[in-house]
Each structure stands twice: as C-alpha cells, then as structure tokens.
Amino acid sequence: VIVTRNPNTNILYKNIIAIKNITNSKILIIDNASSIDLSKIRKLCDYFVQNNTNEGLAKAYNYAIKIASYLNEDWILLLDQDTEIYENLDIQKIFDEYNKLPIMGKVAIISLNRIYAHTTKNEIGNFKLCKSVVNSGSILNVKICSRFRYNEDLFIDRIDNDYCSRLRKNGFYILVYRYQLIYHSIGDYSRLYNKQISKIIIFLLKILSIRHGIREFKKVMHYRAFYVVYNNYYRYYTIIRNTVYLCSRGKIDLFYLKTLPSWVLSLYEQTNLIITLKLVSLALFHGILGDLKNDNKKLIKHF
C-alpha cells in the first residue's frame, strides 16, 4: 500500500517495479488528490484509488485496511511514496521466522524499518519488541488492525505513535525485524542549524544532557547538530499540535514531549521568529483544546 500526494513519478515508478520483482505482491495506491499526471503509475498497480481531495494519511490507511479485509488479505505492507526496499528483502523468510514465535497470534505489526523503531530491550528470535514504529515499512496484520482505526483527526503526523499505543494497550505486540530492509528518511532532508538563537539553545540543551550521563551526552552531541527539514513548514505545526494533543490526554508516551524543542527550532530555522511564535501558539492552543477536526479544515489548504 502506497499513499501518494504529488510524488516524484520516476522514483515511484522504479520503486513499484522493484517491489513487484522482489516481493511478488499486489500493489494498491491511494492518491490524495495529486495535481500531476499519474497515468504511468496507475498502469503498474493492481488497485488504484483516486481521492478528489487530500483527506490525510490516516483516512487513506483506514481505507487500505478496509480494502485488504474485503479481499481477504492477511497482511499489508505500508510504504511511503519515496521509500525504497532493499534487494535482500525476503518476505517469506521473515514470515517463516514469525510463524515460529510463541506470540504469533498476537502480533499486530511487523516493521522492516529498524532505524526508526522505538524499541524495547526485549528480543524474541530475530525480532525486537517495540513501543512504536513508523508507518513506512510496517506490515499490518489485517485481521487485528481491521479492529482499530487510525485517528483521522490527526491527519498526518503522530498517527503511527497513537495507533501503536492503542494496539499495545489492547494486548497486541509490535515487532521490528533485526535487519534494516528499506531505505526511508524522515522529512525531505536534514541540515545543520544555522541561526544564532538555535545554536545557543542547542548548546544549552547539550549542556543539560550531561546530567543524564556521558552516554546520553554523546548521543545528544551527535543528533542535535542537525534538524529535519520539511519543505512544507506546516508539517512542524501538525507535529507539535498532535504531540501536545496526544500527550496531554495520555494517548502516547510523555517521552515525545521531549522532542518538542527540536521541532520548534526546526520551524524557526525554516521560517522566522514571528511565524514560529504564531504557529507554535496555535499548535499549543488547538492541541490542548482538542478541536483537531475544525483546525484541519483551515490546514488543508497548506497540504
């Protein structure tokens, strides 16, 4: 399953060919009102759904699960429109190993995206138990996941964290395979912090991290030199808003509140102080108030 919105058709075309050659899978594309010609892509797909408006990632995933359930599919693999799968991906081998697990019937998601998995220390065979995994690279158990809906009010960001949290609270397991089997990146690219205020705040955050030990300090020293760039800076808005909404209601781990400073600084790096203050204030307001559906009506024009 690939949800698209004005994708790079050359990259997507190559990825679909690779998926078909490696996995021998059926391809379902749900397009969220792209303004470009996708006729070349449509010809490659087994199923193609064209939405007239961009209704968000969560709604597209819910529809994909519904279609898979109707077609009596057991599992579906979610991929972003720019995600590439590695040539050594052997789906059958993964499921052969999965079928030997004692928790087999209670696994809701198997992820191929180890790098971005929020793992626990617990291992079982070639899998690690996870608190959360990102959408791209997730293989969903249709029978289990058809009982749960992605929160469509979230629209795009944090829908995976919320979904995984609800699955785990209901007694289901989320696994990630021990080897990275897809190429996936968060955002459009990464960049060094450039503005002076950002550098000062990052320096202070690094100093504060020392109290958590040298190991944490080294980790922070590495990743806080860069920030994730979204060409559409309203993505920072939805990340901040949805994080506040979910954490304030106990729907996801409070750990995610720690990520807010980096997202605020990323927004500042991509815009200016006035826009940052305005959008952060609105994100906090709507996140605490919880009127996401009404807020989305104003947001849709930016996506």
Disulfide bonds with the S-S distance in Angstrom:
none
